[in-house]
């Protein structure tokens, strides 16, 4: 492995050095070749520029370039002055060669060198092919005094000159490459052996000693920082291993001592086993003396234990079913739907607690009701099922009787509601006739009646009006109970309804000398409701406050906006506020009617919204000359509650109790949703208090 690593590193170093040196040498040669070509071009351009200046001076005298003598000799002098230049030629405007240093170059195709006119007088350079190879040709335009191009000077040098220079450079670079490569490679190999392979060999020897259990000989310090850090860590590991080896030896001693203790514990376990057997005997006694019938099943659903109460409850001896599948017992008890019961047993074996009520027939042919509870008990790999059967026959008889009583009460309540609706409709027809004839006597036939009859007719009309109001209340209650009360929904201003209700009742406030206080929130939005029914609700609540507030008392009405939630699990509103704010909240409008009246007893508060319920022990209460009787039909608050709930709201009452002398007062809370809600949403629960 060591030799393989060394060879790989050397090979990698060789490849990297070779590629780097070759790439650098190649780039140097390419740069030299380019620079030398540019140098030759500059030299040829310099010669052409001097030649051009001389020719343009002659042309400035008006002499045609073809008539200028000695230009061919001048071309030869230029070529002879620079041995690396191959030719010098002058080409006319028509492309014909006018003068050339050597006639062998007269056949060169100078047309590939361009038109002879560069940008802003610059020189053109290109490569052309000749009989003896390729030439780099530079073209310099010659112009007359008026700026027209009269001819162009072409000076070229062979590509062979460039190649010879490049070949010399290549040869020199190869020599330098090998010298540099050998020196660099030697340094890399020396560094590799000295700084990498020798420290690694030292580390390998140290690790080999540690693997053989020699933790005492530390590794020497290494020249390379990272490998020296590794050496330090290996020394630390050796020290830790030595400590652990010592600890293992100590643990072995402790293990021997623990073995002795385990032997002692085994003896104690035998004693505990004897005590467990005694506990098992106690459990069996408790099982036998239990007040419930208990059956134990194994995993095959075979009955293995049955206490005495099983025999007493079922009437069959235990020998008839113990040791048999539970189906045998179910057949004895004539249990219905045995397959369903067997599935319950399977679920109980899966760890589910099963509770089920069954009807069984005992040996005396008595029908009994048993409450079965099954739970699985795991003991190691074995599972047992404990089935407890409790006799709930008497409890079920009581519940059945209660259900029959409740059904009877419900039937009577439906009969009462039916009678209430029928009676109210049957009374309304003759009452309408009575009221019609009374109005006729008071209007059209008023002059035909004696003076004494006027008062009697007025009393008849007043009594009929009161009876009509009672009948209307009865009809409303009947519609509310049957969910048939029609609401004509529209946008309603509750503040306006409160003010309108107070105006309608101002006569009674003045009669009782009662003070009315109003605190209305003017920022309240409109609600979606039935204007007439909401007026009826407010009239009933305020009328109730007037009735039960002594003369000179105070009644206040307040409106505000509240954000509440509905509790979908509540069956009715009981005035208990919830602090849970996690559920979705909605905007509600709250109307609070408070008075300084005689209050309502705690027991009456639970039933005050029931139909035909009147608060007891209140015959008359007034502090002035006007006596206000409290008795009525007992439908006003029931109708108010129905109207509030039909709008998706709620109503409840708060009072410290009834006391005619101290007058603790009563407060009614009415909640109405800003947007209509269905009754299925449940009652409103306050989350703000």
C-alpha positions as CSV (number, residue, x, y, z in Angstrom):
1,X,0.0,0.0,0.0
2,X,2.9,2.3,0.8
3,X,4.6,1.7,-2.5
4,X,1.3,2.1,-4.4
5,X,0.7,5.5,-2.8
6,X,4.2,6.7,-3.5
7,X,4.0,5.6,-7.1
8,X,0.7,7.3,-7.6
9,X,1.9,10.6,-6.2
10,X,5.1,10.5,-8.3
11,X,3.1,9.7,-11.4
12,X,0.6,12.4,-10.7
13,X,3.4,14.9,-10.1
14,X,5.1,13.8,-13.4
15,X,1.9,14.4,-15.4
16,X,1.2,17.8,-13.8
17,X,4.7,19.1,-14.3
18,X,4.8,17.8,-17.9
19,X,1.5,19.4,-18.8
20,X,2.3,22.7,-17.1
21,X,5.8,23.0,-18.7
22,X,4.6,22.0,-22.2
23,X,1.7,24.4,-22.0
24,X,4.0,27.3,-20.9
25,X,6.6,26.5,-23.6
26,X,3.9,26.3,-26.3
27,X,2.5,29.6,-25.3
28,X,6.0,31.3,-25.3
29,X,6.7,30.0,-28.8
30,X,3.3,31.2,-30.1
31,X,3.9,34.6,-28.5
32,X,7.4,34.8,-30.0
33,X,6.2,33.9,-33.5
34,X,3.5,36.6,-33.3
35,X,5.9,39.2,-32.0
36,X,8.5,38.5,-34.6
37,X,5.9,38.7,-37.4
38,X,4.9,42.1,-36.1
39,X,8.5,43.2,-36.0
40,X,9.1,42.2,-39.6
41,X,5.9,44.0,-40.7
42,X,7.0,47.1,-38.9
43,X,10.4,47.0,-40.6
44,X,8.9,46.5,-44.0
45,X,6.4,49.3,-43.3
46,X,9.3,51.6,-42.3
47,X,11.1,51.0,-45.5
48,X,8.0,51.5,-47.5
49,X,7.2,54.8,-45.7
50,X,10.6,56.3,-46.6
51,X,10.4,55.1,-50.2
52,X,6.8,56.6,-50.4
53,X,8.0,60.0,-49.2
54,X,10.6,60.2,-51.9
55,X,8.2,59.2,-54.7
56,X,5.4,61.6,-53.6
57,X,8.0,64.5,-53.7
58,X,8.6,63.7,-57.4
59,X,4.9,63.3,-58.1
60,X,4.3,66.7,-56.6
61,X,6.2,68.2,-59.6
62,X,3.5,66.8,-61.9
63,X,5.5,63.9,-63.3
64,X,3.7,60.6,-63.9
65,X,5.0,57.7,-61.9
66,X,5.7,55.7,-65.0
67,X,8.1,58.3,-66.2
68,X,10.1,58.4,-62.9
69,X,13.5,56.7,-63.6
70,X,15.5,54.6,-61.2
71,X,12.5,53.2,-59.1
72,X,13.5,49.6,-59.9
73,X,17.0,50.2,-58.7
74,X,15.7,51.9,-55.6
75,X,13.6,48.7,-55.0
76,X,16.7,46.6,-55.2
77,X,18.5,48.8,-52.8
78,X,15.7,48.4,-50.3
79,X,15.9,44.6,-50.5
80,X,19.7,44.6,-50.3
81,X,19.6,46.9,-47.3
82,X,17.6,44.3,-45.3
83,X,18.6,40.7,-46.2
84,X,15.4,39.3,-44.7
85,X,13.2,41.2,-47.1
86,X,12.4,39.1,-50.3
87,X,11.1,41.8,-52.7
88,X,10.0,45.3,-53.3
89,X,7.5,46.2,-56.0
90,X,5.4,49.2,-57.2
91,X,1.9,48.5,-58.5
92,X,0.0,50.9,-60.6
93,X,-3.7,52.0,-60.1
94,X,-4.7,49.4,-62.7
95,X,-3.1,46.6,-60.8
96,X,-0.1,46.2,-63.1
97,X,3.4,45.8,-61.7
98,X,5.4,48.9,-62.7
99,X,8.7,48.3,-61.0
100,X,10.1,45.3,-59.0
101,X,13.4,44.5,-57.3
102,X,13.5,41.0,-58.9
103,X,11.7,40.1,-62.1
104,X,10.8,36.6,-60.6
105,X,8.4,38.4,-58.3
106,X,6.6,40.2,-61.1
107,X,4.1,37.3,-61.4
108,X,2.9,37.6,-57.8
109,X,-0.8,38.1,-57.3
110,X,-0.7,41.4,-55.4
111,X,-4.5,41.8,-55.8
112,X,-5.0,39.8,-52.6
113,X,-3.1,42.4,-50.6
114,X,-6.1,44.8,-50.7
115,X,-6.9,47.9,-52.7
116,X,-3.8,49.8,-51.5
117,X,-5.8,52.3,-49.4
118,X,-6.0,51.7,-45.7
119,X,-7.9,53.7,-43.2
120,X,-6.3,57.1,-42.7
121,X,-3.3,56.1,-44.7
122,X,-2.4,53.0,-42.6
123,X,-0.6,50.2,-44.2
124,X,-2.2,46.9,-45.4
125,X,-0.6,43.5,-44.6
126,X,-1.6,40.1,-46.0
127,X,-0.1,36.8,-47.0
128,X,0.3,35.9,-50.7
129,X,1.6,32.8,-52.4
130,X,4.7,32.8,-54.7
131,X,6.7,30.3,-56.6
132,X,9.0,29.8,-53.7
133,X,6.5,29.7,-50.9
134,X,4.3,32.1,-48.9
135,X,5.2,35.8,-48.3
136,X,4.0,38.3,-45.8
137,X,3.2,41.4,-48.0
138,X,2.8,45.0,-46.7
139,X,1.1,47.5,-48.9
140,X,1.6,51.3,-48.7
141,X,-0.4,53.7,-51.0
142,X,1.4,56.5,-52.9
143,X,-0.7,59.6,-53.5
144,X,-0.4,62.6,-55.8
145,X,-0.5,66.2,-54.6
146,X,-4.3,66.3,-54.9
147,X,-4.7,63.1,-52.7
148,X,-5.4,60.6,-55.4
149,X,-3.7,57.2,-55.2
150,X,-1.2,56.9,-58.0
151,X,0.4,53.6,-57.0
152,X,1.1,51.3,-54.1
153,X,4.4,50.0,-52.7
154,X,4.6,46.3,-51.8
155,X,7.4,45.0,-49.6
156,X,7.4,41.4,-48.5
157,X,9.4,38.9,-46.5
158,X,9.2,35.1,-46.8
159,X,7.4,33.0,-44.3
160,X,10.5,30.7,-44.3
161,X,12.4,33.4,-42.3
162,X,9.7,33.2,-39.6
163,X,9.8,29.4,-39.5
164,X,13.6,29.4,-39.1
165,X,13.4,31.7,-36.2
166,X,10.6,29.7,-34.6
167,X,12.5,26.4,-35.1
168,X,15.5,27.9,-33.3
169,X,13.3,29.0,-30.4
170,X,11.6,25.6,-30.3
171,X,15.0,23.8,-30.1
172,X,16.1,26.1,-27.3
173,X,12.8,25.6,-25.4
174,X,13.1,21.9,-25.6
175,X,16.5,22.0,-24.0
176,X,15.3,24.3,-21.3
177,X,12.1,22.2,-20.8
178,X,14.1,19.0,-20.1
179,X,16.5,20.8,-17.8
180,X,13.7,22.5,-15.9
181,X,11.6,19.4,-15.8
182,X,14.3,17.1,-14.5
183,X,15.2,19.6,-11.8
184,X,11.6,20.2,-10.8
185,X,10.8,16.5,-10.8
186,X,13.8,15.7,-8.7
187,X,12.7,18.4,-6.1
188,X,9.1,17.0,-6.1
189,X,10.4,13.4,-5.5
190,X,12.7,14.6,-2.8
191,X,9.9,16.6,-1.1
192,X,7.5,13.7,-1.4
193,X,9.9,11.2,0.2
194,X,11.0,13.6,2.9
195,X,7.8,15.4,3.8
196,X,5.1,12.9,3.1
197,X,6.3,9.3,2.7
198,X,8.7,9.2,5.7
199,X,6.1,10.8,8.1
200,X,3.5,8.4,6.8
201,X,5.8,5.4,7.3
202,X,6.4,6.7,10.9
203,X,2.7,7.0,11.5
204,X,2.1,3.5,10.1
205,X,4.7,2.0,12.4
206,X,3.1,3.8,15.4
207,X,-0.4,2.6,14.5
208,X,0.9,-0.9,14.0
209,X,2.4,-0.9,17.6
210,X,-0.9,0.4,19.0
211,X,-2.8,-2.4,17.1
212,X,-0.6,-4.9,18.8
213,X,-1.4,-3.5,22.3
214,X,1.7,-1.4,22.8
215,X,0.3,1.9,24.2
216,X,3.4,3.1,26.0
217,X,5.8,4.0,23.0
218,X,4.8,7.5,21.8
219,X,5.3,8.6,18.2
220,X,8.1,11.0,17.4
221,X,7.5,14.7,16.4
222,X,7.1,15.0,12.6
223,X,8.2,18.0,10.4
224,X,4.8,18.4,8.6
225,X,2.3,20.3,10.7
226,X,-0.8,18.4,9.7
227,X,0.9,15.0,10.0
228,X,2.4,16.1,13.3
229,X,-1.1,17.0,14.6
230,X,-2.2,13.5,13.5
231,X,0.7,12.0,15.4
232,X,-0.3,14.0,18.5
233,X,-3.9,12.8,18.1
234,X,-2.7,9.2,17.7
235,X,-0.6,9.5,20.9
236,X,-3.7,10.9,22.7
237,X,-5.7,8.0,21.3
238,X,-3.1,5.5,22.6
239,X,-3.3,7.1,26.0
240,X,-7.1,6.9,26.0
241,X,-6.9,3.3,24.9
242,X,-4.5,2.5,27.7
243,X,-6.9,4.2,30.2
244,X,-9.8,2.2,28.7
245,X,-7.8,-1.0,28.9
246,X,-7.2,-0.3,32.6
247,X,-10.8,0.4,33.0
248,X,-11.8,-2.8,31.3
249,X,-9.6,-4.8,33.7
250,X,-11.2,-3.0,36.6
251,X,-14.6,-3.7,35.1
252,X,-13.8,-7.3,34.8
253,X,-13.1,-7.4,38.5
254,X,-16.4,-5.5,39.1
255,X,-18.2,-8.0,36.8
256,X,-16.9,-10.9,39.0
257,X,-18.3,-9.1,42.1
258,X,-21.6,-8.4,40.2
259,X,-21.8,-12.1,39.4
260,X,-21.6,-12.9,43.1
261,X,-24.3,-10.3,43.8
262,X,-26.5,-11.8,41.0
263,X,-26.3,-15.1,42.6
264,X,-27.5,-13.6,45.9
265,X,-30.3,-11.8,43.9
266,X,-31.3,-15.1,42.4
267,X,-31.8,-16.5,45.9
268,X,-33.9,-13.4,46.8
269,X,-35.9,-13.9,43.6
270,X,-36.8,-17.4,44.7
271,X,-38.1,-15.9,47.9
272,X,-40.1,-13.3,45.9
273,X,-41.5,-16.1,43.8
274,X,-42.9,-17.7,46.9
275,X,-44.5,-14.4,47.9
276,X,-45.9,-14.0,44.4
277,X,-47.6,-17.3,44.7
278,X,-49.1,-16.1,47.9
279,X,-50.3,-12.9,46.1
280,X,-51.8,-15.1,43.4
281,X,-53.8,-16.9,46.0
282,X,-55.0,-13.6,47.3
283,X,-56.0,-12.5,43.8
284,X,-57.9,-15.7,43.2
285,X,-59.8,-15.1,46.4
286,X,-60.6,-11.5,45.4
287,X,-61.7,-12.8,42.0
288,X,-64.0,-15.3,43.6
289,X,-65.5,-12.8,46.0
290,X,-66.0,-10.0,43.4
291,X,-69.4,-8.5,43.1
292,X,-69.2,-8.8,39.3
293,X,-69.1,-11.8,37.1
294,X,-65.5,-12.2,35.8
295,X,-64.4,-14.5,33.0
296,X,-60.8,-15.0,31.8
297,X,-60.1,-16.1,28.2
298,X,-56.8,-17.2,26.7
299,X,-55.6,-16.3,23.2
300,X,-57.7,-19.1,21.7
301,X,-60.8,-17.6,23.2
302,X,-61.2,-20.5,25.6
303,X,-62.7,-19.8,29.0
304,X,-60.0,-20.7,31.6
305,X,-61.3,-19.0,34.7
306,X,-64.8,-18.1,35.9
307,X,-65.6,-16.8,39.4
308,X,-68.6,-17.7,41.6
309,X,-70.6,-14.6,40.6
310,X,-70.7,-16.0,37.0
311,X,-72.6,-19.1,38.3
312,X,-74.9,-17.0,40.4
313,X,-75.6,-14.4,37.7
314,X,-76.0,-16.8,34.8
315,X,-77.4,-19.8,36.7
316,X,-75.1,-22.3,35.0
317,X,-72.4,-24.3,36.7
318,X,-68.8,-23.4,35.7
319,X,-68.2,-26.9,34.5
320,X,-70.7,-26.3,31.6
321,X,-68.4,-23.7,29.9
322,X,-64.9,-23.6,31.6
323,X,-62.4,-25.2,29.3
324,X,-64.6,-24.6,26.3
325,X,-64.7,-21.9,23.6
326,X,-66.6,-18.8,24.6
327,X,-69.2,-19.6,21.9
328,X,-70.5,-22.4,24.1
329,X,-71.4,-19.9,26.8
330,X,-72.9,-17.5,24.3
331,X,-75.2,-20.3,23.0
332,X,-76.2,-21.1,26.6
333,X,-77.2,-17.5,27.2
334,X,-79.1,-17.3,23.9
335,X,-77.1,-14.2,23.0
336,X,-78.2,-12.4,19.8
337,X,-75.7,-11.5,17.1
338,X,-72.9,-13.8,18.4
339,X,-70.6,-13.0,15.5
340,X,-70.6,-9.3,16.5
341,X,-69.7,-10.2,20.0
342,X,-66.8,-12.4,18.8
343,X,-65.5,-9.5,16.8
344,X,-65.6,-7.4,19.9
345,X,-63.5,-10.0,21.7
346,X,-61.0,-10.0,18.8
347,X,-60.8,-6.2,19.1
348,X,-60.2,-6.4,22.8
349,X,-57.3,-8.8,22.2
350,X,-55.8,-6.1,20.0
351,X,-55.6,-3.8,23.0
352,X,-58.9,-1.9,22.6
353,X,-61.2,-1.5,25.6
354,X,-64.6,-2.9,24.7
355,X,-67.8,-1.9,26.5
356,X,-71.1,-3.3,25.4
357,X,-74.5,-3.9,26.8
358,X,-76.2,-7.3,26.1
359,X,-79.4,-9.0,26.8
360,X,-79.1,-12.6,28.1
361,X,-81.4,-15.5,29.2
362,X,-80.2,-17.3,32.3
363,X,-80.9,-20.8,33.3
364,X,-84.1,-19.7,35.0
365,X,-85.3,-18.3,31.7
366,X,-85.1,-14.8,33.1
367,X,-84.2,-11.9,30.8
368,X,-81.3,-10.0,32.2
369,X,-79.2,-7.0,31.0
370,X,-75.5,-7.2,31.5
371,X,-72.8,-4.5,30.9
372,X,-69.7,-6.2,29.5
373,X,-66.3,-4.6,29.8
374,X,-63.4,-6.5,28.1
375,X,-59.7,-5.6,28.5
376,X,-56.5,-7.4,27.5
377,X,-53.8,-8.2,30.0
378,X,-50.3,-9.1,28.5
379,X,-48.0,-11.4,30.5
380,X,-44.8,-11.9,28.5
381,X,-45.7,-13.3,25.2
382,X,-49.1,-14.5,26.4
383,X,-52.3,-12.4,26.4
384,X,-55.3,-13.0,28.5
385,X,-58.7,-11.3,28.2
386,X,-60.6,-10.3,31.3
387,X,-64.3,-10.0,30.7
388,X,-66.4,-8.3,33.5
389,X,-70.2,-8.7,33.4
390,X,-72.2,-6.4,35.6
391,X,-75.9,-6.9,36.2
392,X,-77.6,-3.6,35.2
393,X,-81.1,-5.0,34.8
394,X,-82.6,-2.8,37.5
395,X,-80.8,0.3,36.3
396,X,-82.1,-0.4,32.7
397,X,-85.7,-0.8,34.1
398,X,-85.4,2.5,35.8
399,X,-84.0,4.2,32.7
400,X,-86.8,2.6,30.6
401,X,-89.5,3.9,33.0
402,X,-87.9,7.4,32.9
403,X,-87.8,7.3,29.1
404,X,-91.5,6.3,29.0
405,X,-92.3,9.2,31.4
406,X,-90.3,11.6,29.3
407,X,-92.1,10.4,26.2
408,X,-95.4,10.9,28.0
409,X,-94.5,14.4,29.1
410,X,-93.4,15.2,25.5
411,X,-96.7,13.9,24.2
412,X,-98.6,16.0,26.8
413,X,-96.5,19.0,25.8
414,X,-97.3,18.5,22.2
415,X,-101.0,18.2,23.1
416,X,-100.7,21.4,25.1
417,X,-99.1,23.2,22.2
418,X,-101.7,21.8,19.8
419,X,-104.5,22.9,22.1
420,X,-102.9,26.3,22.5
421,X,-102.7,26.9,18.8
422,X,-106.3,25.6,18.3
423,X,-107.7,27.6,21.1
424,X,-106.0,30.8,20.0
425,X,-107.3,30.4,16.5
426,X,-110.8,29.5,17.6
427,X,-111.0,32.4,20.1
428,X,-109.7,34.9,17.5
429,X,-112.7,34.5,15.2
430,X,-115.5,35.4,17.7
431,X,-113.2,38.0,19.3
432,X,-112.9,39.8,15.9
433,X,-116.7,39.9,15.7
434,X,-116.9,41.4,19.2
435,X,-114.3,44.0,18.5
436,X,-115.9,44.9,15.1
437,X,-119.4,45.4,16.7
438,X,-117.8,47.4,19.5
439,X,-116.1,49.7,17.1
440,X,-119.4,50.0,15.1
441,X,-121.3,51.0,18.2
442,X,-118.6,53.5,19.2
443,X,-118.5,55.1,15.7
444,X,-121.6,54.8,13.5
445,X,-124.2,54.0,16.2
446,X,-122.8,56.2,18.9
447,X,-125.7,58.8,18.7
448,X,-128.3,56.0,19.0
449,X,-127.0,54.7,22.3
450,X,-128.0,56.0,25.7
451,X,-125.3,57.9,27.6
452,X,-125.0,55.1,30.2
453,X,-124.2,52.5,27.4
454,X,-121.1,54.5,26.1
455,X,-118.9,53.5,29.1
456,X,-120.1,49.9,28.9
457,X,-119.2,49.7,25.2
458,X,-115.8,51.2,25.9
459,X,-115.2,48.6,28.6
460,X,-116.1,45.9,26.1
461,X,-113.7,47.3,23.5
462,X,-110.9,47.6,26.0
463,X,-111.4,44.1,27.4
464,X,-111.5,42.7,23.8
465,X,-108.3,44.5,22.9
466,X,-106.5,43.0,26.0
467,X,-107.9,39.6,25.1
468,X,-106.7,40.1,21.5
469,X,-103.2,40.9,22.7
470,X,-103.2,37.7,24.8
471,X,-104.4,35.6,21.8
472,X,-101.7,37.2,19.6
473,X,-99.1,36.3,22.1
474,X,-100.5,32.7,22.3
475,X,-100.3,32.5,18.5
476,X,-96.7,33.8,18.5
477,X,-95.7,31.3,21.1
478,X,-97.3,28.5,19.1
479,X,-95.5,29.5,15.9
480,X,-92.2,29.8,17.8
481,X,-92.5,26.3,19.3
482,X,-93.3,24.9,15.8
483,X,-90.5,26.9,14.1
484,X,-93.2,28.5,11.9
485,X,-92.6,32.2,12.9
486,X,-92.0,34.1,9.7
487,X,-89.3,36.8,9.8
488,X,-89.4,39.6,7.3
489,X,-85.7,40.4,7.3
490,X,-84.4,43.9,6.4
491,X,-81.6,46.3,7.5
492,X,-82.6,47.6,10.9
493,X,-81.2,50.4,13.1
494,X,-81.3,48.9,16.6
495,X,-80.7,52.3,18.2
496,X,-83.7,53.7,16.3
497,X,-85.8,50.7,17.6
498,X,-84.8,51.4,21.2
499,X,-85.8,55.0,20.9
500,X,-89.1,54.1,19.2
501,X,-89.9,51.6,21.9
502,X,-89.2,54.2,24.6
503,X,-91.5,56.7,22.9
504,X,-94.3,54.1,22.7
505,X,-93.9,53.4,26.5
506,X,-93.3,57.0,27.6
507,X,-96.9,57.2,29.0
508,X,-96.1,54.3,31.4
509,X,-92.8,55.8,32.4
510,X,-94.6,59.0,33.3
511,X,-97.4,57.1,35.1
512,X,-94.9,55.3,37.3
513,X,-92.6,58.4,37.6
514,X,-89.7,56.2,36.5
515,X,-86.5,57.6,35.1
516,X,-85.3,56.2,31.8
517,X,-81.5,56.3,30.9
518,X,-80.2,55.6,27.4
519,X,-76.6,55.0,26.4
520,X,-76.5,54.1,22.7
521,X,-73.4,53.4,20.7
522,X,-73.8,55.6,17.6
523,X,-71.1,53.7,15.7
524,X,-73.2,50.5,15.6
525,X,-73.8,49.0,12.2
526,X,-77.2,48.0,10.9
527,X,-78.3,44.4,11.5
528,X,-80.3,42.0,9.4
529,X,-83.6,41.4,11.2
530,X,-87.4,41.7,11.4
531,X,-88.2,45.2,12.6
532,X,-91.7,44.3,13.9
533,X,-90.5,41.3,15.9
534,X,-87.5,43.2,17.4
535,X,-89.9,46.0,18.5
536,X,-92.0,43.3,20.1
537,X,-89.0,41.9,21.9
538,X,-87.9,45.3,23.2
539,X,-91.5,46.2,24.3
540,X,-91.8,43.0,26.3
541,X,-88.4,43.5,28.0
542,X,-89.0,47.2,28.8
543,X,-92.6,46.5,29.8
544,X,-91.4,43.8,32.2
545,X,-88.9,46.3,33.7
546,X,-91.7,48.9,34.1
547,X,-93.9,46.3,35.8
548,X,-91.3,45.1,38.4
549,X,-89.7,48.5,39.1
550,X,-91.3,50.6,41.9
551,X,-92.5,54.1,41.3
552,X,-89.6,56.6,41.0
553,X,-87.2,53.8,40.1
554,X,-84.7,53.9,37.2
555,X,-84.5,51.9,34.0
556,X,-81.5,52.1,31.7
557,X,-80.9,50.8,28.2
558,X,-77.4,50.4,26.7
559,X,-76.2,49.2,23.3
560,X,-72.7,48.1,22.3
561,X,-70.7,46.0,19.8
562,X,-69.1,42.7,21.0
563,X,-67.0,40.0,19.3
564,X,-68.2,36.6,20.5
565,X,-68.0,33.0,19.5
566,X,-70.6,30.2,19.4
567,X,-70.1,27.0,21.3
568,X,-71.3,24.2,18.9
569,X,-71.5,21.6,21.8
570,X,-73.8,23.7,24.0
571,X,-77.5,22.8,23.9
572,X,-78.7,26.1,25.4
573,X,-77.5,29.3,26.9
574,X,-77.1,29.3,30.6
575,X,-75.2,32.6,31.1
576,X,-71.8,31.0,31.7
577,X,-69.1,32.8,29.8
578,X,-66.2,31.0,28.1
579,X,-62.6,32.3,28.1
580,X,-61.7,30.2,25.1
581,X,-60.7,32.6,22.3
582,X,-59.3,30.0,19.9
583,X,-62.5,29.6,18.0
584,X,-63.7,31.9,15.2
585,X,-65.4,35.0,16.5
586,X,-68.2,37.0,15.0
587,X,-69.6,40.5,15.6
588,X,-72.8,40.8,17.8
589,X,-74.8,43.7,18.9
590,X,-75.6,43.7,22.7
591,X,-78.6,45.4,24.3
592,X,-78.6,45.6,28.1
593,X,-81.8,46.6,29.9
594,X,-81.2,47.2,33.7
595,X,-83.6,48.3,36.3
596,X,-83.7,49.1,40.1
597,X,-86.7,46.8,40.6
598,X,-87.5,44.1,43.1
599,X,-85.2,41.5,41.4
600,X,-85.8,37.9,40.5
601,X,-85.2,34.9,42.7
602,X,-82.4,32.5,41.7
603,X,-84.9,29.6,41.2
604,X,-87.2,31.8,39.1
605,X,-84.3,32.9,36.9
606,X,-84.0,29.3,35.6
607,X,-87.7,29.2,34.5
608,X,-88.5,32.9,33.8
609,X,-88.5,32.3,30.0
610,X,-90.9,29.3,30.2
611,X,-94.4,29.6,28.7
612,X,-97.1,30.7,31.2
613,X,-94.6,31.0,34.0
614,X,-95.2,33.9,36.4
615,X,-92.9,34.9,39.2
616,X,-94.5,33.9,42.5
617,X,-95.2,35.9,45.7
618,X,-95.6,39.2,43.9
619,X,-99.1,40.6,44.3
620,X,-98.6,44.3,44.2
621,X,-95.6,46.7,44.5
622,X,-95.7,50.5,44.2
623,X,-94.3,53.4,46.2
624,X,-96.8,56.0,45.0
625,X,-100.5,56.4,44.4
626,X,-100.5,54.2,41.3
627,X,-100.7,50.5,41.9
628,X,-99.3,48.3,39.1
629,X,-100.5,44.7,39.1
630,X,-97.8,42.2,38.1
631,X,-100.0,39.3,37.0
632,X,-100.2,38.6,33.2
633,X,-100.4,35.7,30.8
634,X,-96.7,34.8,31.3
635,X,-95.9,34.8,27.6
636,X,-93.9,38.0,27.1
637,X,-90.4,36.8,28.1
638,X,-91.0,33.4,26.3
639,X,-91.8,35.4,23.1
640,X,-88.8,37.6,23.6
641,X,-86.5,34.6,24.0
642,X,-88.0,33.0,20.8
643,X,-87.6,36.1,18.7
644,X,-83.9,36.5,19.8
645,X,-83.1,32.9,19.0
646,X,-85.0,33.1,15.7
647,X,-82.5,35.9,14.8
648,X,-79.6,33.6,15.8
649,X,-79.1,35.5,19.1
650,X,-79.6,34.8,22.8
651,X,-81.2,36.4,25.8
652,X,-80.5,35.8,29.5
653,X,-81.1,37.5,32.9
654,X,-78.9,38.4,35.8
655,X,-80.1,39.3,39.3
656,X,-78.9,39.0,42.8
657,X,-82.2,37.7,44.0
658,X,-85.7,38.9,45.0
659,X,-86.1,41.5,47.7
660,X,-89.0,43.9,47.6
661,X,-87.5,46.1,50.4
662,X,-83.9,46.6,49.0
663,X,-84.7,46.3,45.3
664,X,-81.5,44.7,44.0
665,X,-82.6,45.1,40.4
666,X,-82.5,43.0,37.3
667,X,-80.4,43.1,34.1
668,X,-81.5,41.5,30.8
669,X,-78.8,40.9,28.1
670,X,-79.9,40.5,24.5
671,X,-77.4,39.5,21.8
672,X,-78.2,39.9,18.1
673,X,-75.8,38.9,15.3
674,X,-74.8,41.6,12.8
675,X,-75.2,39.0,10.0
676,X,-78.0,36.4,10.3
677,X,-77.1,33.1,11.9
678,X,-79.0,29.8,11.8
679,X,-80.1,28.1,15.0
680,X,-77.9,25.2,14.1
681,X,-74.9,27.3,14.9
682,X,-75.6,27.0,18.6
683,X,-76.0,29.7,21.3
684,X,-73.8,32.7,21.6
685,X,-71.0,32.5,24.2
686,X,-69.3,35.6,25.5
687,X,-65.5,35.6,25.2
688,X,-64.9,39.2,26.2
689,X,-65.5,38.9,29.9
